[in-house]
Structure formats: C-alpha cells, structure tokens
Amino acid sequence: MQLEFLGATGTVTGSKYLVSDGERQLLVDCGLFQGLKQLRLRNWAAVPFRASQVDAVMLTHAHIDHSGFIPRLVKLGFRGPVYCTPATQALCELLLPDSGRLQEEEADFANRHGHSKHSPALPLYTEEEARASLGRFKPVAFDEDFAPWQGWSLRLRLRPAGHILGAASVRVSAEGRSILFSGDLGRSDDLLMKSPAPPDDADVLVIESTYGDRAHREGDVLTELAAVVNRTAARGGVVVIPAFAVGRAQTLLLCIDHLKQARRIPDMPVYLNSPMAADATRIYSHCAGEHRLSPAQCNALGRAAKIVNTVEESKQLNRLTWPSIIVSASGMATGGRVLHHLRAYAPDPRNTILFAGYQAAGTRGASLVGGASSVKIFGEYVPVRAEVVNLDMLSAHADKEQLLAWAGAMAHAPKQVYITHGEPVAADALRLAIEERHGWPCEVPEYRQIVQL
C-alpha cells in the first residue's frame, strides 16, 4: 500500500489521505482547508490526483474540515461511494448544503459590495451541488469489516472516536498490512460524547495532534461560564458565542439551561441563530448510544433557546438593547451569521465574545483570542472593544495526555506513527512525547509526502 498526505499537515484543516494498492484508490477524509489564505487557496487549486480515478471516500466524521471538499470532488469527476457512519451521513446532509449556501451568500455579498479581487466572485460549489453529492453517501455501522469496492482486497473497520456524533477511527487493511487513522479523537471526560473506543492494532498509526502540546485546563466549566454571563449581564451587554453547529452548540445549550434552572445566571433570552445547529440537535435523540445525554436532556436542548430561522430575525438580533446570549455558527468565526453579530457587538465594551474551543491559525477566532484590536469582516476593519474570552475547557478534542493514553492502548506497537492534524508546534510536541513514552518511531509528514508501506 501507498499513503499520500494531502491535508492536515502543518494545520488542523483540509484532512485528506490517499491510500492506494496499485489498482484502486481510497481517499480517507475529504475536508476543506480553512484559516490562512495560502491554505484556503488549496481548495481552488488543481487536486494532485485525478478525481475520476478515486474509487471511494471514507469519512471519519462530518466536520467541514473533514467532509467539506466532497461536493468539489464530485464536480471534478468523482463518481464512487462515500462511506461513513449513519450519524455522519445525517450530519453531512445538514452541513454540506449549508456550506454551499454560505459560499453562495459570501460570493454574492462580495460581488454586491466589491469586496473581492475576482470579478465575479464565485462559490467553490453551490448548495444545489452539495445536495447532489449526498447521493453518493453509503452508511456503514461501527465494528463491522467491509470491502469498499467489490473484488477489492482492501477492507475497512470503524470504531467510535467520540468527538461528535458518528465520529470514527478507521482501520484500513490489505494483504496483511494495515493503517489506523485516529480521526479526531474525543475526550474521555467530554460532557456530551462517550469516550473513544480503544484502538485496533495496525502496522501504521496516523494520529491527530490538535492538542498535542497541552493539557486541557482544569476547572468547573459551569462556574466559569456563569461568571462570564453574569458580568456581561451586569454591564447590560450581550454575549456572542461563535460555536460549531454540531457538538459545541449543543454542549453550550446544555450548560446554559443547567445554569438557568439552578438560577446561577439571570433568566435572560438565549438565541440559537443557526438553523443547522437546531436541526443537528434533533439528531441526538436518534443516536442515544453514542452520547451521554438522557432523553430528558435531549428535550432540554430543544427548550434552551429561541431558534432563529429567517434572515430578518437574524438581523433583528443585531439591535438588541437588553442582556442576551446569542449562539451562532461558525466556531472559529470564519463565516456564517455570527459575522454579522461580531460586526454589531465587537465595538461595544459592554459586550462579550465567548469562544468555546480551539481556534486555528489564520481564523478570525484566533485573531480575537490573540488580542486583536480589530478584525476584518466583509471587507472592513471592525474595532474590538468587547471582552474576549476563550472557554477552551469545552473543547471536543483529546488533549496530549488523552492522545498518549489512547495510542498506548494498542495491543501491539505500530511499526511507524505519523502525526497529523495539528499546528507545527503541537504536532512535534506529540511526536516527541510518543517517542519518549512509547518508544515508537514517529514522523510529522509534509504536505503531499508519499510513503510506501
């Protein structure tokens, strides 16, 4: 087998791994690059393979940095199946059309206001193209070996990875050789998702390193969240929370509802300005075996916030004059309705911008958390006078110690480990930690590096 690293190298986005056996090609993950412009330009560049010659795609989970390039791949000629868990399919049915719609809206806004260097600005793909690509999806269950193509010796097996609904680690095997892709690993102490399942054995391990250089901060997340909300309310301000529509939004709503019921925060309005997050919340009721929520807690998610559906309702949120909480996508403030809220509320020191997880380099979220005095939104620089807080205790990624423990649960040592899906410092820190603790040979691969197995 041959493995080529086509994304998530030196960054936490754009996950793509091309596995071939001389006859057929399997793409493990098919994500969009996000953050720094030089990374985002890769989404538009010619792919370093022929899309029509890829026989199948295997998704680890639904987040856009792992699934968001699929409609583009189909536009380029891919005609094979896209395998994933049932929950991942259900979430992609929400996420991919939304991604296409956002790109269309941003291109239209840029064309109307002259914010693009291109004339006209175009979306990478449209909502219609994203919906069409969903016809290629084929759900597969956890813990079942299957062949992605009839007559192909290569076989796949999925194990729960925590992180979000449907997230999986993927074992690829053929003729006595095997690769294990960790996917994005969840936390053993996650408020929402169950712990990742122990890893299968494999000759080669490809492991993520988002938090490969740090431990999650200890503390009581409810207490810290309550403190942020209470001091903002005391100033008469609005709390704007950029949140991933899948996973993070639901965790936040659960925490806010708990604090309200316990009267630890004021009974202030809470708005969920993400129809996709509202739809994703309903999926939790159908995936009881994957998360920690009881049926009553699933119902609580539905009552925790007022759902904002229309564009006009969204615009009205930018004119609030009383303490409120707005939860809106996207989690790193890279696009979506939350940008309008940031433009409206970032200049006022009474308000708070609350992030709830990792912020990739080059994103607005990273700039804001890093203390930027202004951020560029829709072609204009917006002053930042609001309080900015990063409640990273809500991250859905395993930290350094949890990554080491998960890898260490392999029954036999892998012959080689590749560290991906991390910023350079985090990836190299995990490389060193695995070498020191487990004594396994490790490497941080380069973009487009090819290894023979």
N, C-alpha and C positions, 0 to 999 in steps of 0.2 A: 504493500500500500504506500501511497504517497500523500503527504499532507502539506497544504499550502495555506499560509496565514494571510488572509485578505482583509482583515479588520481587527479591531480591538487590540491593536499592537501600539503601545505608547499612548493609548487613550482608552476610555471606558465606553466608546461607542463604535458603531459600524461592525458589529460582530459578524464575521463570515469565515468559515473554514472549508476549504475544498479538499475532499477525500476522494482519491481515485485508485483503481486497482488495475489500470492498464486497459480496461474495457469500458467501464462506466464511471460516472462522476456523481458524487453526493455532496451537496452543499449543506453544512451544518450551520444553521442560523443565516439570516439574510437581512441584516439590520442597516438602518440609516446612520451615516456619520452626522454628529451634532457637535456644536461648540465652535472651536476655532475655524476660521474661514478656510484655511488650507485643508482642513478635514472635510468640511461641508462640500467643497468643490469636488471631492472624490465621488459624491453622489451623482454628479453630472458627467464625470469622465468616463471614457470607454472602459468597460469592465475587463480585467485581464484574463478572460476566458470567454468562450462562446456560450451565450445563454442557452441556445438551442441544443447544446451538447450536454447540458446538465440534466441528468436523468431524474433526480429527485432532490427535494429540500427537506431537511429535518429541523424543526424549530425546537429550541429549548423552552422558550416561553414567549409571551405576547408583547412585551415592551417594544416600543418602536425601534430602539437601538439594536434589536434582535430580529424584528419582523418587518420593519417599515420599508425595506427595499423590494419586497416581493412584487408589488404592482409594477415597479420599474423593470424587474427581471422578466416579468411576463411581457411587457411592452418590447423588450429586447429579444424575445423569441422563445423564452422558456415555456415548455408545454408538459412538464412532468407533474407528479403529485407533490403536494406539500403536506408532510406528516407532522402531527402534533397531538397533544392530549385533547380530549373533548373540551376542557375548560379553556385551553389556549385557543382553540378554534372559536369558541363563543366570544372570547375577548377580542380576538382579531376581527371578528365581524363588526365590532364596535370601533376598534382603534384604527384600522386601515382606512375605512371610508372617511373617518374623522380627519385622519392625516391628509388625505386627498382634498377634503373640503377646506382645511386650513391653508393648504398650499394655494388653492384657487383664490381664497379670500385675500391672502397676503399678496399674490401676484396682481389681483385686481386693485387692491389698495395702493400698491406701488405704482401701477400704471396711472391711476387717477390723480395721485399726488406727486408723481415724478420722483419717487424715492429710489428707483432702480437705475443702474448703469445700462441695463438691457432694454431694448425697445422692439417689441413689448416684453415685459417680464412674463415668464411662463411658469406654470407649476411643474414640478418633477413628474407628477401624474395627477389625474383628476379623481374626484370622488367616484365617478362612474367607472373609471379604470380600476380603482381599488376594489369596488364591489364585484367587478367581473373576475378579478384574480381570486376571489374567495371560492369560486367554483372548483379550484384545484386542490382545496383542502381535504384531507382524509384523516379522521381522528383515529388514534390508537391508544390502547389502555396502558397504564403503568404495569411494569413487571411481566411483560409478555415479549418473548423473542419474535421478531418478524423480519421478513425479507422485504426491502423497499421496492424491489423490482423482481418480477417473475424470472426465474432462471439465474438470478444473481447470487453468488456465494456469500456476499456481504449480508450481515444481519445486524439488527438494531435492538436495543433494550433500553427502556426508560425507567428511571427511578425518581421518586419525589425529591425535589430540591428545596422545598419551602419557598421563600421569597415572595411569590404571588400565586394566585390560583393557577393550576396547571403547569407550573414551572417544573422542569425535569432536568436531570443529568442524563446524558446519552452515552451508551457504550456501543461502539462500532467494532465489529469483529469480522474477520475473513481469513480462512485458511490458517487458523492457529495464531493469528496476530490480532491485537485489539488496541483501541484508543478509547479512553474515557474523557468526555467533555463534561466538566462540572456544571456548565451553565452558570447562571447567577445563583449563588447559594444563600439561603435564608439564615436567619439567626435561630439559635436554639432557644432563645428567650423572647421570641417575637410575640407581640400582643395579639396578633391576628392569625398568623400561619403556624402550622405544626413544624417541628424540626425537620431538617433534611434527613432523608433515609441514608443509612450507611452506604458508602460507595462500593460498587463492584470492583473486582480485580481487573487490571489491564496492564499491558506492556508499557503504554504511554499514557500519561495523565496531562490533560490540558486544563488548568485551573485558573479561575478568575482571581483578581487581586485588588478589587476596588478599595477595600480597607486593609490592604496587605501590610501597611506600615503603622497601624494604630489599633488601639482598643476602643470600643465604644465607651463613652463617658458614663460613669455610674451616677445614679441619682433617681429620683422619683419624677418620671415624666409628667404625671398629673399635677404635681406641685409646681413644676417649672412652667407648664402650660397655663395653669391658673394664675401664676404671678404675672405672666405676660399679658393675659387678657385683663386682669384686674387693674394693672397700672395704665393700660391703654384706655380702658373704660373711664378711669378716674380723670384722664386728660380730656375726655369727651371725644376720643378718637375711634378710628376704625382699624381692625386687624385684618390685613390682607394676607392670605395664606396661599402661595403657589404650591399646588400639590398634584402629584401624579394621579390620574383619574382611576387607576387600578392599584389598590393596595393602600397607598398613603392617604387618599381621601377618605377611605372607609375607616382607617385607624384613627384619623383625626376626628371624624364624626362620632366615633365610639367614645373617645376621650372627652370631647366637648359635652356629649349627652350625659356622661357619668358625672362630670363636674357640675352640670346644671342640676341634675337630680339630687346631688349631695349639697346643693346651694353653696358651692365653693366659688362660683362665678355668678355675676348678675344674670338675670333672665333676659338676656339681650338677643336680638334677632340674629339668626345664623342662616346664611345663604349659600347654597351649593350651586355655583354658576358653572356647571359642566354637565350638560345632558348626558354625555358619555359616562361620567362618573356615577350619575344616578342610575343609568342602565346597568353599569358594572356591579353596582351594589346589589341589584336584584339577582345577579348570578350566584351570589354567595349562598342563597337559600337552596340552590340546586347542587351545591358542591360541599355538603356537610362534612364529608370525610377528610377534606383537605385543610380545614381551618379549625380554630379553637372556639368559634362562636356558637352559642346555643341558638335555637330558633327564636327565643325571646330577644337575644342580642341582635340577630339579623333584622327583626322587626324594629328594634330601636334605631338602627341605621336609617330606616326609612322615615322616621319621625324627627330625626335630629336636626333637620334643616329644611328650609323652604327651597324647593327646586326651581331654579331659574331656567326657563326654556327658550323664550324668544329673545331676539336681538334687542328689541325695545326694552324688555325687562332688564337685560344686562346693562344697557345704557343708563337706566334709572339708578342702578347701584352706584354709579359714579357721582351721584349727587346726594348721598346720604348725609344727614346732619345730626345723627344720633349714634351712640356707640353700637357697633355691629361687628360681626365676623363674616368675612367673605372667603370661602374656599373655592379656588378656581384653578383649572389646569392652564399652563403646564408646570411640572415640578421644578424645573430649572429656569423658568421664565423665558423659554426660547420661542414661544408663540402662544396663540390662543387668546381667549377672552381676558386672561389675567393681565395681559399687557396694557389693556385699556384701564384697568384698575390701578396698576402701578403708575401709569401716567397721571391719573387723577389724584392719588393719595400719597405718592412718594414725596412731593414737595412740602407736606404739612407735618411739622414735628409732633403734632398730637397723635399721629397715626403710627402703626407698627407694621412692618413687612416681616412675616414669620416664615422662614424656610424650615423644612422638616426632613432633611436628608442630604445626601451627597450632591455637590454642585460641580459639574465637570468644568475643566478649564475652557475658557472662551465663552461660557454662557453668561447671560445677564445675572443669573443667580450667583455664580462665582464672583462676579464683579461687585455685586451688592454685599455679599457676605465678607468680601475682602475690604470693604470700607469705601467703595467708590463714592465720590461726591456728586456724580451724575451718571446716568446711563442713557444710551441711545435707544429710543423707542420710536418706531415709524419715522425714521429719518431725522428726528430731532433729539437734542440732549435734554433730558428731564432732570432737574436738580433733586437730590436725595437728602431730605431733611428728616424724614421719618426714622424712627428707631428700627434697626435691622437686627433680627435675631435668627440664629440657626439652631433649631432644636434637633440636633443630629442624633439624639437618643432614639428617635423614631425610625432610623434607617432600617431598611428591609434586607440589608446585606450582612453576611457574616463578617466579623472583624478578624484581625490577624490570628488571635488565639483560636477562634472557632474554625477558621480555614485550616489551621495546622491540625486541629483535632479531627476534623472530617477526613482530611487526607491520610492521617495516621491510622484511621480505622480500616484502611485497605488490608486485607489478609496477607497479601504478599507485596513486597516493594516493587514499584514500577521500575522499568529499566531507564526511563527518561521522563522528566517533568518539564512542561512548558508553561510559563507564567504569562497570562494574557489579561485583557480587560482591566487594566489599571494604568494610572499615570506612571511615568517612568520611575519616580522615587518609590511609590507603593509597590510596583512590580518587583523592583530589585530588592526591596526590603523583604518581601515574601520569599524570593529566591534564596537569599542568604539564610533566612530562618528555616526553610525546609532543608537546606544543605546541612545546617548545624544540628537541627533536632533529629531529622530522619536519616541523614547521610545519603540522600538520593541525588543523582546528577540533575541539575536544573539549568534552564536557559530561559532568558527573556527574548523571544523571537522578534525579528524585524518585519516590517510590512512587506508582504509578498515573498517572504522566505519560504523555501521549499525544503522539506525533509523527507528522506526515504526511510521507510520502516521495514 
